[in-house]
Amino acid sequence: MRRRHLLTSGLFLASAASGIARAQAPASPAPPVGAAPAAPALRRTHALSLLGEPSLPADFQHWPWVNPSAPKGGEMVQAAIGSFDSLNAFILRGTPAAGLGRLYDTLLAASPDEASTEYAHLAKAIELPADRKGIVFILNEAARWHDGKPVTAEDAVWTFNTLREKGRPFFRAYWGDVAEVVAEDAHRLVFRFSTDGNRELGLILGQMPVLPKHFWEGKDFAQPSLEVPLGSGPYKVDRHEPGRSITYRRVPNYWGRDLPTMKGTNNFDTVRYEYFRDPTVVFEGFKAGQVDLRMENIARLWATGYDFPAVQQGRVRREEIPHERPTGMQGFAMNIRRPLFQDRRVREALGLVFDFEWMNANLFYGSYTRTTSYFSNSELAATGLPSEGELLILSAFRGRVPDELFTTEFRVPVSDGTNAGRENARKALTLLQAAGWTVKDRRLVNGQGQPFSFEILLNDSTFERVALPYTQALQRLGIEARVRTIDAAQYQKRTDEFDFDMTVDLIPQSLSPGNEQRDFFSSEKAKEPGSQNLIGVADPVVDALIELVVAAPDRQALIDRCRALDRVLLWGFYMVPHWHSRTFRVAWWDKFGKPERSPRFDVDFGSWWVEPAKDRALPANRNATP
């Protein structure tokens, strides 16, 4: 399954933060003719939130779910799949190592307990101009790189310009409405916007990791490298062996260890990622004690695989943790750059024979919910017929979107659960025939006698058990679909170059979508290698709706605009939707302590800690009987 790149959550800029004075400067008399216009009034705050006031005041001491007295020490070992050949996670070339985000501080820290809310972190304060055409970050004077040099606004300016020029295409799309960034002094970082309508832009800039300009001088940032990079974050690279493992060591004199956004977190002395060939080997590694914890995303394993002795003896614990996270869209994505998938009727037909009901009963133990929206598990998902607010938006595009969008509720196909549903197959064949395909000698061919044949590209063998039954259903229509699983590096290269027919894609969403939709679905990004528009959507209607989402003036407008965009994407039949879960399934060797609750939108493993007595109680050979 394709994994989305850094900084993919959409967020929106909001004004006020509780606990901070709101008074603006008193009105000034009009400047004399010819004088420079007065600078816009600025309002200082400690946090940004789109969906109302941030819940934490300016003097909050720590995140509400963490244990601020959590002990430091010990090691957490996690798994990664494939290999890596670079320690630069920000560029298109190379395969970056897991966990590199631990090296860097971001301007603001997102709260996984609140939707679309970020708090002061590397920046100690934020200033917002009244005209909403910019944002100012005041950097913390105490911030230091691991070599002891101060983190400056000049570093942040260099980072922004370098990532936009040489980083992954995502950054250019995400920050497209920034007109200028300047360092007004060593700690005052000013972004000026080209529009006052991009309400999330301040928050997504807050997600920016700041990199050290002095470290990169004389180096080619666009080239992958295994030179250990300099950071300012809570960890630094301790050792690494490409293809096998990478270890991060906690920085004992980390400048931000007592920040309210850091207290009670980053408790492990070392965090190590062990690399494995594929998910099957990962699970065996976990059972053998080579990995400390795992998020289980295979329903079959969760239901039947955890019967090994360590579970029975209580040395491995399991828990399903409910969450409120929007689940976005996962599914088989068609590359519509390919002529084979350019007819909407063909795409609809391919979705009709995907038998989720059979898979959920026979492969997933009934544990999943079918995904029916690009904004699933949120109020942004389109349901029923368009509301009045949605119609006001969509009516402008009549004749350019399917007529059914206005009159018919979109529904994913429902099967009889046999994986051989005749009714859906008949509907699919009718659509294919209308698109110019006919069955000859049990093969589906076009007017030139060319067969309907394509490849489903995977980088995770786990999905073979889903793809293979799907290909069997397609074969009954006369379609030849082949499944090919390749290693992570090959897969990344081929998907970056759009060299595939169909693959599994995951399009994540937040409660406040915005600029990232350009990278997911815009015409411009459909042509740019390395973008996240894997499908190749290049529709002026979608482009217009994306800009409306970005410029939504209030919450209700955002809801209406996201639902309108959702309907157009759904009626485009670009993906065969899969499923989602509303819980996190977590298993771990019983050496950890953890907070009494998790944040609402995530499992914060960074707030866990090692309990020495439990750690000592585990035998060195964890498969041994205690």
Beta strands, then each sheet from edge to edge (+ up, - down):
strand 1: 42-45
strand 2: 47-49
strand 3: 75-81
strand 4: 108-110
strand 5: 117-120
strand 6: 123-129
strand 7: 134-139
strand 8: 178-183
strand 9: 188-193
strand 10: 235-241
strand 11: 245-250
strand 12: 270-276
strand 13: 293-295
strand 14: 316-322
strand 15: 329-334
strand 16: 369-370
strand 17: 438-440
strand 18: 443-445
strand 19: 453-458
strand 20: 480-485
strand 21: 502-507
strand 22: 575-577
strand 23: 579-580
strand 24: 583-589
strand 25: 592-593
strand 26: 609-610
sheet 1: 1+ 6- 7+ 9- 8+
sheet 2: 2+ 5- 4+
sheet 3: 3+ 12+ 11- 10+
sheet 4: 13+ 24- 14+
sheet 5: 20+ 19+ 21+ 15- 22+
sheet 6: 16+ 23-
sheet 7: 17+ 18-
sheet 8: 25+ 26-
end
